[in-house]
């Protein structure tokens, strides 16, 4: 994620030569980095809970968050 923040202006050069696309990727790099930080924190907390012996609770939370909330919300946001 540090790489994304530091190389946000040069990240898209690998994939495209379009200046408009490169500027768009540079603008969205902060959102990508923020998403990576949030996901890292979520995985860290999940690992701590599993290590503490709360495996079943973590499994229920993951099923609820990812499959019952996240997946339908993602489908809705993609289609609208």
DARAPE-V676760 format. One line per field, one symbol per residue. ss: DSSP state (H for helix, E for strand, - for the rest). psi: psi as a letter, one per 40 degrees, with the letter a starting at -180 (. if undefined). Layout:
BEGIN
ss: ???
psi: ???
END
This chain:
BEGIN
ss: -HHHHH----HHHH----HHHHHHHHHHHHHHHHHHHHHHHHHHHHHHHHH---HHHHHHHHHHHHHHHHHHHHHHHHH-
psi: ddddddfddededddiehdddddddddedddddddddddddddddddddddeefdddddddddddddddddddddddde.
END
